[in-house]
Amino acid sequence: MSERHQNPPDAAQRRLLAEIGNIAVVGLSPKPGRASHFVANDMQQAGYRIIPVRPGVQEVLGEPAYARLADVPERIDLVNVFLNPSRLPELVDQCIELAVPAIWMQIGVVDHEQARRAAEAGIFVVMDRCIAVDYNRLNVSELRDA
């Protein structure tokens, strides 16, 4: 078994969330009752550009959707992951190939081996945490508004 991933300290997470702008949400559901939808909506309301990544969907939250990360035509600052953990190896491969700077795996999206692989490739990795909850818990809005 690989070593357990340790999330970066709160100060580093807060700094990351204060500095980024574009969040690609992999697995973003068009259904308002789904966690991915309301979390992405919360982050959009906080001023982030949400980029939906989900095959078979044209648009979510007023933004055009893309089937794969590689299809996104603009810079991705962070990939927010709402996927079954069994799909993480392929996603981490894509993030490494695209040199994505950060991956945030939502609550329940846990794979210590894939988190280690991403971190070893120089990617900032947060795992098993809700980005919207942590945005509020870390009081990031005061940094973004400054």
N, C-alpha and C positions, 0 to 999 in steps of 0.2 A: 504494500500500500504506500502511496506517495505521501509526502509530508502535507499536513493540513495548511491550506492557504490562510494567511492572516491578512485581514483588510488593512489598508493604509490608515494611519491615525486620523482622527477627526479633522485636525487642522489641514491636512493634505487634501482630504475629501472636500472640505469647505472651499479651499483655494481652487481646486479643480472646478467645482460647480460655479464659482464666481467668475471664472475665466472663459468658460466655454459658451458657445452660442447654438451650434447645430447638434441636435440629438436624433440619431437614427434609431427608431424603435422597431426592433425585429420581433415580429409576431403581434403587431398592433391590430387589435380587433376593431372592425367598424361598428360593433355592437356597444352602445353606451353603458350597458350593465357589466361589461367585462373589466377586470382590473387594469388590463393594458390600456383600455380606452380612457378610464377616468384618471389614471396616473399620467398618461401623456397629455390629457386635457389640462390637468393641474400644472404641468411643466410648461405647456404652451401659454397658459394664463400668467405664469411667472415671467414670461418674456423670452423663452427659448423657442427656436425654430424647430419644429417637430417634422421629421422625415419618416413617413410610414414605410416599412419594409415588410411586405406580405404578398405572396403570389395570389393572383386572382382578384385583387382589390384595386380599383381605380383611384380612390381618394378616401382619406380619413381625416377628420378634423379640418376640412378645407384645404388639405395639402395633397398633392399628387403622390400616389403610392408607387413603390418599385418592387419588383419581384425578388431582387437580390441586392446585397450591399454594393456589388460591383456595378450595378445599374445606376446608382445614385450619381448625378452629374456634378455635385458640389462637394465641398469639404465636409467631412464628418468629424466632429470633435469628440463624440462619445457614442458608443453603441449601447443602448438600453435593451436588455434581453428578456423577452417573455416567451421562452421556448421550453419544451421538455428537455431536461438535461441530456438525454440521449442524443440530441441534435447539436450539442456544444462542440464536439470535435470538428465538424465541418465549419461551423461558424467561427471558431477560433482560427482555423486555417485561413478563412477569408479575411479576418481582421488582421492577421499577421501579414498576409499578402498585400493588403491595402494600406498597411502601416497606420492603422487606426490608433490614435493615442490613448484611448480609454474604453474599457468595457465595464458596464454596471449590470450585474446579474441580479434580477429581482428576487424577492423572497421565494424560496423553494427551488430556485435554479442553482443547484449546487453540484459542482464537479471539481474537486480539488486538483486533480491531474490537469484538467483543461485550464484552470486558473493559473497553475504553475507554468504551463506552457506559454500562456499569454504574457505573464509577468516576465518570464525569461526572455521573451522577444521584445521587452521594453514597454509593454502596454501597462497602463495604470489599471488595476483590477479591483473592483469591489464586488463581493459575492454575497448572496442571500440577504440583501438589504433592499428596501424600497427607496428609490431615488426621491420621490415626492416627500415621503416621511422625513428622510434625512435632510432634504433641502430646508424644510421647516425646522427640524430639530437643531440644525447647525446655524440657523438664522442667516442663511446665505443672502436673503433679500437685502439686508443692510449693506453688504459688500457690493452687490450688483447695482444698487441705487446710488452708491457713493460717487 
